[in-house]
Each structure stands twice: as C-alpha cells, then as structure tokens.
Amino acid sequence: MTSRRRATGPVTLKQVAAAAGVSVATASHALAGRGRMTDTTRARVQETADELGYVANSLARGLRTGRAQAIGIHHQSSAAALATPYFRDFLAGAIETAHRHDLDVVVLSSDASQPRATTPRVDGVVVVDPIGDDLRARELMEMPVPVVAGEHVPPQMSQCAVVAADHETAVRAVLDAAAAHGARRPLLAAPDAHSGWGILLRDIVARWCAEQGTTPVLVGTTFGDRSVARHRTLLEPVLAAHPDVDLVLGASSFVVRGAMEALRAAGRVPGSDVLVAACADETALAAEDPPVTAVELPAHALGVACVERLVALVEGDEDPVIAARTVRTVPAPVHLRASTAGDLLARRG
C-alpha cells in the first residue's frame, strides 16, 4: 500500500473510508471488529486508519450505537465500603478489566432507603453484595440493562447472573478441619435473610451438620455491621444457652472478635476448648491470639470476573435468560491457623 501522509487535523472516519475505498459503514464495522467482510478488507481499513493516525471518537460511537461505553458499580454503602480492603480490591479488579475493554467505570450513588432520582447512563451494572432491603439495588436489578451480582442474590430480589466466591468448598474445608480436631456442635453467626451470602452459609453448614448427624446453632447478624461490641452482646446469651457449642464460625472478623470476647467472658479459651473460624479473612485475624482460621475472599479476582461476565452480556456473547440461572465461582483459599488446631478429642478424654 502506498504510504499516506498523516492529516494535520483530527482524522475522520469518512477520510479513512475514502482512503481505503470502502463505505463509512464498512469502515466503522471493520474498526469495531464487527460486520461481514473479507479479512483483506478489514485489514486494509485498519492499516489505512493506522497510517492516517485515526483515533476513534468514543462519544460519536456512543451516539451511533446508543451505548454509554460505561458500566456502573453499586454497593449499598459505597463510601463506607471504600474503607475496607475487600471493596477496594474488588474495584481495582473491576476497573482494570473495564479499561481493557475501553469502558469507563462509574461508582453509583448509594442510599439504601431512598430511590434514585435519575436512571444511570451506563450499559450494565455490577451489584456488589446485593442486600434485599437495599432499595437502589432492587431498582438497578430491574433496569433493562445487563446486571451481574458480585455474590449470591437473596430470593426477594430480581435474579440475575452471579459471580461469587466458592464458599461451598472453602467452608466445608474449615468444617472438616475442625471436625478432625473433635468439633461436633458448630455455631454459625452469619447475615440474615436479606443477604444471599448469609443464606448460602447457613445452607452449607446445615447440610454439613446433617451429614455428620448433628444440628448447628444458627444466629442471624446484620450484613456490614462492623461493631465487635454489638456482636459480643448478640452472642453472649446464645453461647450461654448452648454450652455444648465447640466451634464458632463467624461470617466476618467483627463477628469472630465479638465471639471470642464473649467466650473469654464465659471462662472459655478460644482455640483450646472451643474452636473459632471466620468466613471472610482480614489482616486482624492473623494477628489475634490465637490466630484465626479464615476463608480468604478473592475480591480482586471477583471484580475481574464480574466485569468480564457483564461485558459478555452487554456484547450479546452470553444469553441473559440462561445467565440469570447460573452462578460462576472463583476459588477461595482457606488459611488454617491455631484457632482450629485445639485437640478437643484429647480434652474429652
């Protein structure tokens, strides 16, 4: 091909089409990787655009396609969640992946009790940790755009494609490790029925206990409650009423730390005469005495996987009806620590 001089001003799609000897529509489709044409034509258009120094105008492309070239990320309390490593890592993974697809990321305003005043201008939404009483999450999940939930959806919300940590494998690994040290009667303190994650945790523990011929003690907590004192107050009477509990499994580090305070106040020794573990790891748990066994939630990988799945739905590469019935999981490592290493069998004699 004869070398062409770069234009002194911004190169238009019309100029690329004329120089390549094709229509504007063909040039647009060729550069977007769409449309029916020969590989030779597609390559000629791309080479022409490169030689002329053409840069696609995303605003014009958005007007043509009706797309915003942006995705929204929703959390029930985004500003507060930014204080947590989990949400920051999730966002990092989501942003990195969106940028690979040349998409902007909009963190949507959050107010669980107030409806939105306007419809967000986005091509799809990722709802992080969907909670049933989050009004704005419910609104977003009923919008006529693709939605992916970053964790399990409670039954009172519209169902959609889900990407979640593999809690089943991880929690069972914790339960099996505790059972190997003699644990027989677990207590699970996890989010209530507003949380799909909490519902799943209760189901996993209940099924595991049924297989072992025992029954769990189940305690509902509020998702996102970061108060150790409130969890201690919640668990003290439950532990007093069930002195046979020999494993406490808490959904978060705050639940676990509150439980350990309650156990010590009752004269029990975490990691010795009662085992303790968490369903979500945090740095503070490894520094506890004893260090607490925990499931590492792969936040960055979840952010990546959620956006990849959302892009597939936006581009029509995945059937939305089938997607709404499927959950894709990301492995969740388990860190076994001293809090589940106590030998309960030896203590029982």
C-alpha positions as CSV (number, residue, x, y, z in Angstrom):
1,M,0.0,0.0,0.0
2,T,1.3,3.5,-0.9
3,S,2.3,5.4,2.2
4,R,-0.1,8.2,3.1
5,R,0.7,11.5,4.9
6,R,-1.0,12.0,8.2
7,A,-3.6,14.7,8.2
8,T,-2.7,17.9,10.1
9,G,-6.0,17.9,12.0
10,P,-8.1,15.1,13.5
11,V,-8.7,12.3,11.0
12,T,-12.4,11.5,10.5
13,L,-13.9,8.1,9.8
14,K,-15.1,9.4,6.5
15,Q,-11.5,10.2,5.5
16,V,-10.4,6.6,6.5
17,A,-13.3,5.1,4.4
18,A,-12.4,7.2,1.3
19,A,-8.7,6.4,1.6
20,A,-9.5,2.6,2.0
21,G,-12.0,2.6,-0.8
22,V,-15.0,1.5,1.3
23,S,-18.2,3.0,2.7
24,V,-18.3,4.7,6.0
25,A,-20.4,1.9,7.4
26,T,-17.9,-0.7,6.3
27,A,-15.0,1.3,7.8
28,S,-16.9,1.6,11.1
29,H,-17.6,-2.1,11.3
30,A,-14.1,-3.1,10.3
31,L,-12.5,-1.0,13.0
32,A,-15.0,-2.2,15.6
33,G,-14.4,-5.9,14.7
34,R,-18.0,-6.3,13.5
35,G,-19.9,-6.8,10.3
36,R,-19.4,-9.2,7.3
37,M,-16.4,-8.5,5.1
38,T,-13.3,-10.3,4.0
39,D,-10.2,-10.4,6.2
40,T,-8.4,-8.5,3.4
41,T,-10.9,-5.6,3.6
42,R,-10.8,-5.5,7.4
43,A,-7.0,-5.4,7.3
44,R,-6.9,-2.7,4.6
45,V,-9.2,-0.5,6.7
46,Q,-7.2,-1.0,9.8
47,E,-3.9,-0.3,8.0
48,T,-5.4,2.8,6.5
49,A,-6.6,4.1,9.8
50,D,-3.2,3.4,11.4
51,E,-1.3,5.3,8.6
52,L,-3.6,8.3,8.8
53,G,-3.4,8.4,12.6
54,Y,-7.2,7.9,13.1
55,V,-8.4,7.8,16.7
56,A,-11.9,6.5,17.3
57,N,-14.3,9.1,18.8
58,S,-15.9,7.2,21.6
59,L,-18.6,9.9,22.0
60,A,-19.6,9.6,18.4
61,R,-19.5,5.8,18.6
62,G,-21.8,6.0,21.6
63,L,-24.3,8.2,19.7
64,R,-24.3,5.7,16.8
65,T,-24.7,2.6,19.0
66,G,-26.7,4.1,21.8
67,R,-24.2,2.9,24.3
68,A,-22.6,4.9,27.1
69,Q,-19.3,2.9,26.9
70,A,-19.5,2.8,30.7
71,I,-20.6,0.4,33.4
72,G,-21.9,1.1,36.9
73,I,-20.7,-0.4,40.2
74,H,-23.2,-0.4,43.1
75,H,-22.7,-1.2,46.7
76,Q,-25.3,-0.4,49.4
77,S,-22.9,2.0,51.1
78,S,-20.1,2.7,48.7
79,A,-18.3,5.5,50.6
80,A,-18.1,3.4,53.8
81,A,-17.1,0.3,51.9
82,L,-14.1,2.1,50.4
83,A,-12.6,1.9,53.9
84,T,-12.5,-1.9,53.6
85,P,-9.7,-3.8,51.7
86,Y,-12.3,-6.0,50.1
87,F,-14.2,-3.3,48.3
88,R,-11.0,-1.5,47.2
89,D,-9.6,-4.7,45.8
90,F,-12.9,-5.5,44.1
91,L,-13.0,-2.1,42.5
92,A,-9.3,-2.4,41.4
93,G,-10.1,-5.7,39.6
94,A,-13.3,-4.2,38.0
95,I,-11.5,-1.0,36.8
96,E,-8.6,-2.9,35.4
97,T,-10.9,-5.2,33.4
98,A,-13.2,-2.4,32.2
99,H,-10.2,-0.4,31.0
100,R,-9.1,-3.4,28.9
101,H,-12.4,-3.2,27.2
102,D,-12.2,0.6,26.8
103,L,-15.0,1.1,29.3
104,D,-15.4,3.8,32.0
105,V,-16.4,2.7,35.5
106,V,-19.0,4.7,37.4
107,V,-19.4,4.2,41.2
108,L,-23.1,4.8,41.6
109,S,-24.5,6.8,44.4
110,S,-25.9,4.7,47.3
111,D,-28.7,5.3,49.7
112,A,-30.4,2.0,50.7
113,S,-33.6,3.8,51.8
114,Q,-34.1,6.3,49.0
115,P,-35.0,5.7,45.3
116,R,-32.8,7.1,42.6
117,A,-33.9,10.4,41.1
118,T,-32.5,9.5,37.7
119,T,-31.6,6.5,35.7
120,P,-27.8,6.0,35.5
121,R,-26.3,6.4,32.0
122,V,-24.5,3.0,31.8
123,D,-24.6,-0.1,29.6
124,G,-24.7,-2.5,32.5
125,V,-24.3,-2.7,36.3
126,V,-22.4,-4.8,38.8
127,V,-24.1,-5.0,42.1
128,V,-21.6,-5.9,44.8
129,D,-23.0,-7.9,47.7
130,P,-26.7,-7.5,46.9
131,I,-28.8,-6.9,50.0
132,G,-32.6,-7.4,50.0
133,D,-33.5,-4.2,51.8
134,D,-31.3,-2.0,49.6
135,L,-33.9,-0.1,47.6
136,R,-31.5,1.2,45.0
137,A,-30.0,-2.2,44.3
138,R,-33.5,-3.6,43.7
139,E,-34.2,-0.7,41.2
140,L,-30.9,-1.3,39.4
141,M,-31.6,-5.0,39.1
142,E,-34.9,-4.3,37.4
143,M,-33.4,-1.9,34.8
144,P,-33.5,-3.0,31.1
145,V,-29.7,-3.4,31.0
146,P,-27.5,-6.4,31.9
147,V,-26.8,-6.9,35.6
148,V,-24.2,-9.1,37.3
149,A,-24.3,-9.7,41.0
150,G,-21.0,-9.9,42.9
151,E,-22.2,-12.6,45.3
152,H,-25.4,-14.5,45.8
153,V,-28.8,-12.8,45.3
154,P,-31.4,-13.2,48.1
155,P,-34.8,-14.5,46.9
156,Q,-36.7,-11.2,47.3
157,M,-34.6,-9.5,44.6
158,S,-34.7,-10.0,40.8
159,Q,-32.5,-12.8,39.8
160,C,-29.5,-12.2,37.5
161,A,-26.1,-13.5,36.5
162,V,-23.9,-14.2,39.6
163,V,-20.2,-14.4,40.2
164,A,-19.3,-15.5,43.7
165,A,-16.5,-17.0,45.8
166,D,-16.6,-20.7,46.1
167,H,-18.0,-20.7,49.6
168,E,-19.2,-24.3,49.5
169,T,-15.7,-25.7,49.0
170,A,-14.0,-23.3,51.4
171,V,-16.5,-23.5,54.3
172,R,-16.6,-27.3,54.1
173,A,-12.8,-27.4,54.3
174,V,-13.0,-25.3,57.5
175,L,-15.7,-27.6,59.0
176,D,-13.8,-30.7,58.0
177,A,-10.6,-29.4,59.6
178,A,-12.4,-28.5,62.8
179,A,-14.2,-31.9,62.9
180,A,-10.8,-33.6,62.6
181,H,-9.9,-31.9,65.9
182,G,-13.1,-33.1,67.5
183,A,-15.6,-30.3,66.8
184,R,-19.2,-31.7,66.9
185,R,-21.5,-28.8,67.5
186,P,-20.9,-25.7,65.4
187,L,-22.5,-22.2,65.9
188,L,-22.7,-20.1,62.7
189,A,-23.2,-16.3,63.1
190,A,-23.9,-15.0,59.6
191,P,-26.0,-12.3,57.8
192,D,-29.8,-12.7,57.9
193,A,-32.2,-13.4,55.1
194,H,-31.5,-10.1,53.4
195,S,-28.2,-11.5,52.3
196,G,-27.8,-14.2,49.7
197,W,-24.4,-14.9,51.1
198,G,-25.8,-15.4,54.6
199,I,-28.5,-17.7,53.3
200,L,-25.9,-19.8,51.5
201,L,-23.6,-20.0,54.5
202,R,-26.5,-21.3,56.7
203,D,-27.4,-23.8,54.0
204,I,-23.8,-25.1,53.7
205,V,-23.4,-25.5,57.5
206,A,-26.9,-27.1,57.9
207,R,-26.2,-29.7,55.1
208,W,-22.7,-30.5,56.6
209,C,-24.2,-31.0,60.0
210,A,-26.9,-33.3,58.6
211,E,-24.2,-35.4,57.1
212,Q,-22.5,-35.6,60.5
213,G,-25.6,-36.4,62.4
214,T,-25.7,-33.2,64.3
215,T,-27.5,-29.8,64.2
216,P,-26.0,-26.3,64.1
217,V,-26.8,-23.3,66.2
218,L,-27.7,-20.5,63.7
219,V,-27.5,-16.8,64.6
220,G,-28.6,-14.0,62.2
221,T,-26.5,-10.9,62.0
222,T,-26.8,-7.6,60.1
223,F,-24.7,-7.5,56.9
224,G,-22.0,-4.8,57.1
225,D,-22.2,-4.4,60.9
226,R,-18.6,-3.6,61.9
227,S,-19.2,-3.4,65.7
228,V,-17.3,-6.0,67.8
229,A,-19.3,-4.9,70.9
230,R,-22.7,-5.5,69.3
231,H,-21.7,-9.0,68.1
232,R,-20.4,-9.8,71.6
233,T,-23.7,-8.7,73.1
234,L,-25.6,-10.7,70.5
235,L,-23.6,-13.9,71.1
236,E,-23.2,-14.0,74.9
237,P,-26.7,-15.3,75.7
238,V,-26.6,-17.7,72.7
239,L,-23.4,-19.2,73.9
240,A,-24.7,-19.4,77.5
241,A,-27.8,-21.2,76.3
242,H,-25.7,-23.7,74.2
243,P,-22.7,-24.7,76.3
244,D,-22.1,-27.7,74.0
245,V,-21.0,-25.4,71.1
246,D,-17.4,-26.4,70.4
247,L,-16.9,-24.5,67.1
248,V,-17.9,-20.8,66.4
249,L,-17.9,-19.9,62.7
250,G,-18.4,-16.2,62.1
251,A,-19.1,-14.5,58.8
252,S,-16.8,-11.6,59.4
253,S,-13.8,-10.7,61.5
254,F,-16.1,-8.4,63.6
255,V,-18.4,-11.4,64.4
256,V,-15.4,-13.6,65.3
257,R,-13.8,-11.0,67.5
258,G,-17.1,-10.4,69.3
259,A,-17.5,-14.1,69.8
260,M,-14.0,-14.5,71.3
261,E,-14.7,-11.7,73.8
262,A,-17.9,-13.5,74.7
263,L,-16.2,-16.8,75.1
264,R,-13.4,-15.5,77.3
265,A,-16.0,-13.7,79.4
266,A,-17.7,-17.1,80.0
267,G,-14.3,-18.6,81.0
268,R,-13.7,-20.5,77.8
269,V,-10.5,-20.5,75.8
270,P,-10.7,-19.9,72.0
271,G,-8.6,-22.3,70.1
272,S,-8.4,-24.7,73.1
273,D,-11.8,-25.8,74.4
274,V,-13.7,-24.1,71.6
275,L,-12.6,-23.7,68.0
276,V,-13.1,-20.5,66.1
277,A,-13.1,-19.6,62.4
278,A,-14.2,-16.9,60.0
279,C,-15.9,-17.0,56.6
280,A,-14.1,-13.8,55.5
281,D,-10.4,-13.2,56.3
282,E,-8.9,-9.9,57.3
283,T,-5.4,-8.9,58.4
284,A,-6.5,-8.5,62.0
285,L,-7.5,-12.2,62.3
286,A,-4.0,-13.4,61.7
287,A,-2.8,-11.1,64.5
288,E,-5.3,-12.4,67.0
289,D,-4.3,-14.7,69.9
290,P,-4.7,-17.4,68.7
291,P,-4.5,-16.5,65.0
292,V,-7.9,-17.3,63.5
293,T,-8.6,-19.7,60.7
294,A,-10.4,-18.0,57.8
295,V,-11.6,-18.1,54.3
296,E,-9.9,-15.6,52.0
297,L,-12.4,-13.9,49.8
298,P,-10.8,-13.3,46.4
299,A,-12.0,-9.7,46.0
300,H,-9.7,-8.7,43.1
301,A,-10.5,-11.8,41.1
302,L,-14.2,-11.4,41.8
303,G,-14.1,-7.8,40.4
304,V,-12.3,-9.1,37.3
305,A,-14.8,-11.9,36.8
306,C,-17.9,-9.8,37.3
307,V,-16.9,-7.2,34.7
308,E,-15.8,-9.9,32.2
309,R,-19.3,-11.5,32.6
310,L,-21.0,-8.2,32.3
311,V,-19.1,-7.3,29.1
312,A,-20.2,-10.7,27.7
313,L,-23.8,-9.9,28.4
314,V,-23.6,-6.4,27.0
315,E,-22.0,-7.7,23.8
316,G,-24.5,-10.4,23.4
317,D,-22.0,-13.2,23.9
318,E,-24.0,-14.8,26.8
319,D,-27.7,-15.4,26.8
320,P,-29.2,-13.3,29.6
321,V,-32.0,-15.8,30.4
322,I,-29.6,-18.6,30.9
323,A,-27.1,-16.3,32.7
324,A,-29.8,-15.4,35.3
325,R,-30.0,-19.0,36.3
326,T,-26.2,-19.6,36.7
327,V,-23.5,-18.9,39.2
328,R,-19.9,-18.8,38.3
329,T,-17.5,-19.3,41.2
330,V,-13.9,-18.1,41.9
331,P,-11.7,-20.2,44.2
332,A,-11.5,-19.0,47.8
333,P,-8.3,-20.1,49.6
334,V,-8.6,-21.3,53.2
335,H,-6.0,-20.3,55.8
336,L,-5.9,-22.9,58.6
337,R,-4.5,-21.3,61.8
338,A,-4.2,-22.1,65.5
339,S,-7.8,-21.2,66.3
340,T,-8.9,-24.6,64.9
341,A,-5.9,-26.6,66.0
342,G,-7.0,-27.3,69.6
343,D,-7.4,-31.0,70.3
344,L,-11.0,-31.3,71.6
345,L,-10.8,-35.1,71.4
346,A,-8.0,-35.2,74.0
347,R,-9.8,-32.7,76.2
348,R,-12.8,-35.0,76.3
349,G,-10.6,-37.9,77.3
